[in-house]
Amino acid sequence: MDRYITNFDTKKLPEEKVEVVVIGAGIAGLSTALQLIKLGIKPLIISETKIGNSNSFLAQGGIAAAISKDDDPEYHYLDTIKAGKGLCIDRNVRVLVEEGVERVIDLIKYGVPFDIENGKIKLTREGAHSKRRVLHVKDKTGSAIGKTLWEILSAENVHIGVEYKLEEIITVNNKVAGIIVSKRNSKYFIRAKSVVLATGGYSSIFLRNTSQYYISGNTLSIAYRSGATLMDLEFVQFHPTALDLEGFPAYLISEAVRGEGAILIDDNGERFIDELKPRDEVARAIFLKNLEGKKVYLDITPLKEKGINFEERFPNIASMLKYVGLAGKTKIPVSPAAHYTIGGIKAQADGKTKIEGLFSVGEVSCTGVHGANRLASNSLLECVVFGFKTAYSVFVHNMNNDFVKIPDIKNQGSESENKSHLNNEIILNLKKLMWEKVGLIRNKESLEEAFKTLEQLEENANNNYLKDIINLAKAITVSALNREESRGVHFRKDFPYEREEFKKHSILNKNLKINLEVS
Ligand SMILES: Cc1cc2nc3c(=O)[nH]c(=O)nc-3n(C[C@H](O)[C@H](O)[C@H](O)COP(=O)(O)OP(=O)(O)OC[C@H]3O[C@@H](n4cnc5c(N)ncnc54)[C@H](O)[C@@H]3O)c2cc1C
């Protein structure tokens, strides 16, 4: 995978020197940046997209924390561990649920306008949570949190460079020296003591996905090339209920709709699954109906019967339904779509990775906190809790380290143009392949076929971006092939059961070799 590393001659590029650069302006990046400010370090934030155009700002359902009087972090811990099917890293789950309460209180104090009922924060129950513990701002929770964080950062004059893309992480002897970014066709070198990757997940590598389509996870390949370890890439969460209407993207219909009472029915109007079971089970049940040629609908009649005003409780979803011509309809056609990626850059709860000075936080990271299956609304929590902690480990790193000197390197002249990746035919074929062969239900044959095709696609890849995406796809496929069992969101038709010998994490070493390791 490292054979196409570009040796940029950093001396030839315009340079900026900063203490910390945070890459990504979703809730993970913004949370880290805000805490850095509180610690007296002003970070530079760069983002491929404008503020507001990240998956964080799409988050509908909410953020989980044990704040009700009949709840306790211990119950939240037990629910998270149960959903994770033996693969959660225990100490990180403890941090998530315990410090989660504190970080959510911070959000309340910052002014996030969480929904209130009778003077108290209103809490929803979502799938596999044993208590009502999901705070929400109607169905716009992510954007409400993101806007609040951004307002505070703007007031502190924090600078954000938008439309800058990460191209390369420069390391010297396993220490971060800085990054190369590009804007349009110009490249820049940002020298930094610490680099925080908060670049989101890779679900958009699958054809049907609920993600912002340009967030592609290529930064995982960049980090891998620079020496970081990737972990548990085969664990991709497919959301059961994304819109399934020809000509429209797979818009998410939040689990909270089922939490409030909506049911799933097939063409015959029959229920076929407990709607609040873990997502992977619900998603597979729908997918199997689809494979039988049946449509599945989310029936929202029970909400009306309970007196819930759908348009008021879910204004975003209601306006999307209006946009696609389903306003006022009670049966919404749905099917699964890739939604959240559990795997990522192996990191500790405080963001540390294998590379000194490189931190990874939010969906791009893998801290083992979700195990083999993420509990709904735990990912926004992960962004705020681990973002907060990452700021402290950046502080300590910067206190103890100088800027890294870069030895003269020969420019090999192999810098390729950063070609636009949108509407690229190869990418489209790759996404179809990943959906069909590496999607919800996998087996040895489909995975081997996918890997072979990816190798063929690689032969025509003419720029780093494409190579990074193909390599990420290969890494996911190899990880899924290696895991000869079914666990959590990873389902193998040829091994439809858990196997004790696989109760381990998939660690991706050099040349796509996998080691299974106990956490
Ligand atoms: C539709 C939808 C609804 C969801 N609902 C919920 C929910 O209710 N509750 C919950 O807990 N979770 C939810 N999730 C999951 C949750 O939103 C994400 O896991 C979380 O927001 C990820 O945040 P992040 O900051 O890690 O990444 P993101 O919010 O994805 O932000 C990534 C940032 O990195 C930047 N970036 C990416 N690549 C590059 C690059 N090469 N160079 C420079 N910048 C780059 C992007 O431009 C962006 O600014 C939902 C996800 C989706 C898609």
The ligand as an SDF file (V2000), in Angstrom:
LIG
                    3D

 53 58  0  0  0  0  0  0  0  0999 V2000
  -27.4500   11.1670    8.3300 C   0  0  0  0  0  0  0  0  0  0  0  0
  -26.7190   10.8370    9.5900 C   0  0  0  0  0  0  0  0  0  0  0  0
  -27.3640   10.9060   10.8250 C   0  0  0  0  0  0  0  0  0  0  0  0
  -26.6860   10.6100   12.0000 C   0  0  0  0  0  0  0  0  0  0  0  0
  -27.3420   10.7020   13.1980 N   0  0  0  0  0  0  0  0  0  0  0  0
  -26.6490   10.5060   14.3480 C   0  0  0  0  0  0  0  0  0  0  0  0
  -27.2570   10.7120   15.6200 C   0  0  0  0  0  0  0  0  0  0  0  0
  -28.4060   11.1030   15.7110 O   0  0  0  0  0  0  0  0  0  0  0  0
  -26.5130   10.4950   16.7340 N   0  0  0  0  0  0  0  0  0  0  0  0
  -25.2090   10.0660   16.6860 C   0  0  0  0  0  0  0  0  0  0  0  0
  -24.5790    9.8850   17.7350 O   0  0  0  0  0  0  0  0  0  0  0  0
  -24.6150    9.8790   15.4930 N   0  0  0  0  0  0  0  0  0  0  0  0
  -25.2860   10.0880   14.3310 C   0  0  0  0  0  0  0  0  0  0  0  0
  -24.6650    9.9080   13.1250 N   0  0  0  0  0  0  0  0  0  0  0  0
  -23.2340    9.6110   13.1240 C   0  0  0  0  0  0  0  0  0  0  0  0
  -22.4780   10.8730   13.4790 C   0  0  0  0  0  0  0  0  0  0  0  0
  -23.1000   11.9740   12.8770 O   0  0  0  0  0  0  0  0  0  0  0  0
  -21.0390   10.8120   13.0160 C   0  0  0  0  0  0  0  0  0  0  0  0
  -20.4390    9.6320   13.4650 O   0  0  0  0  0  0  0  0  0  0  0  0
  -20.2450   11.9640   13.5770 C   0  0  0  0  0  0  0  0  0  0  0  0
  -20.9210   13.1690   13.3530 O   0  0  0  0  0  0  0  0  0  0  0  0
  -18.8760   12.0280   12.9580 C   0  0  0  0  0  0  0  0  0  0  0  0
  -18.3080   13.2520   13.3010 O   0  0  0  0  0  0  0  0  0  0  0  0
  -16.8260   13.5890   12.9040 P   0  0  0  0  0  0  0  0  0  0  0  0
  -16.5600   14.9330   13.4510 O   0  0  0  0  0  0  0  0  0  0  0  0
  -15.9480   12.4750   13.2960 O   0  0  0  0  0  0  0  0  0  0  0  0
  -16.8260   13.6110   11.3030 O   0  0  0  0  0  0  0  0  0  0  0  0
  -17.7150   14.4430   10.2700 P   0  0  0  0  0  0  0  0  0  0  0  0
  -18.8300   15.1390   10.9210 O   0  0  0  0  0  0  0  0  0  0  0  0
  -18.0300   13.4860    9.1800 O   0  0  0  0  0  0  0  0  0  0  0  0
  -16.7160   15.5700    9.7530 O   0  0  0  0  0  0  0  0  0  0  0  0
  -15.5950   15.2490    8.9630 C   0  0  0  0  0  0  0  0  0  0  0  0
  -14.8690   16.5290    8.6100 C   0  0  0  0  0  0  0  0  0  0  0  0
  -13.6250   16.1810    8.0000 O   0  0  0  0  0  0  0  0  0  0  0  0
  -13.4610   16.8910    6.7830 C   0  0  0  0  0  0  0  0  0  0  0  0
  -12.6370   16.0860    5.8710 N   0  0  0  0  0  0  0  0  0  0  0  0
  -12.8290   14.8220    5.4240 C   0  0  0  0  0  0  0  0  0  0  0  0
  -11.8160   14.4440    4.6110 N   0  0  0  0  0  0  0  0  0  0  0  0
  -10.9710   15.4930    4.5450 C   0  0  0  0  0  0  0  0  0  0  0  0
   -9.7460   15.7420    3.8740 C   0  0  0  0  0  0  0  0  0  0  0  0
   -9.1550   14.8330    3.0730 N   0  0  0  0  0  0  0  0  0  0  0  0
   -9.1420   16.9580    4.0300 N   0  0  0  0  0  0  0  0  0  0  0  0
   -9.7080   17.9260    4.8040 C   0  0  0  0  0  0  0  0  0  0  0  0
  -10.8700   17.7490    5.4690 N   0  0  0  0  0  0  0  0  0  0  0  0
  -11.4820   16.5450    5.3400 C   0  0  0  0  0  0  0  0  0  0  0  0
  -14.8760   17.1050    6.2840 C   0  0  0  0  0  0  0  0  0  0  0  0
  -14.9170   18.1560    5.3420 O   0  0  0  0  0  0  0  0  0  0  0  0
  -15.5890   17.4350    7.6080 C   0  0  0  0  0  0  0  0  0  0  0  0
  -15.3750   18.7860    7.9560 O   0  0  0  0  0  0  0  0  0  0  0  0
  -25.3330   10.1960   11.9340 C   0  0  0  0  0  0  0  0  0  0  0  0
  -24.6830   10.1190   10.6990 C   0  0  0  0  0  0  0  0  0  0  0  0
  -25.3550   10.4280    9.5400 C   0  0  0  0  0  0  0  0  0  0  0  0
  -24.6420   10.3170    8.2250 C   0  0  0  0  0  0  0  0  0  0  0  0
  1  2  1  0
  2  3  1  0
  2 52  2  0
  3  4  2  0
  4  5  1  0
  4 50  1  0
  5  6  2  0
  6  7  1  0
  6 13  1  0
  7  8  2  0
  7  9  1  0
  9 10  1  0
 10 11  2  0
 10 12  1  0
 12 13  2  0
 13 14  1  0
 14 15  1  0
 14 50  1  0
 15 16  1  0
 16 17  1  0
 16 18  1  0
 18 19  1  0
 18 20  1  0
 20 21  1  0
 20 22  1  0
 22 23  1  0
 23 24  1  0
 24 25  2  0
 24 26  1  0
 24 27  1  0
 27 28  1  0
 28 29  2  0
 28 30  1  0
 28 31  1  0
 31 32  1  0
 32 33  1  0
 33 34  1  0
 33 48  1  0
 34 35  1  0
 35 36  1  0
 35 46  1  0
 36 37  1  0
 36 45  1  0
 37 38  2  0
 38 39  1  0
 39 40  1  0
 39 45  2  0
 40 41  1  0
 40 42  2  0
 42 43  1  0
 43 44  2  0
 44 45  1  0
 46 47  1  0
 46 48  1  0
 48 49  1  0
 50 51  2  0
 51 52  1  0
 52 53  1  0
M  END
$$$$
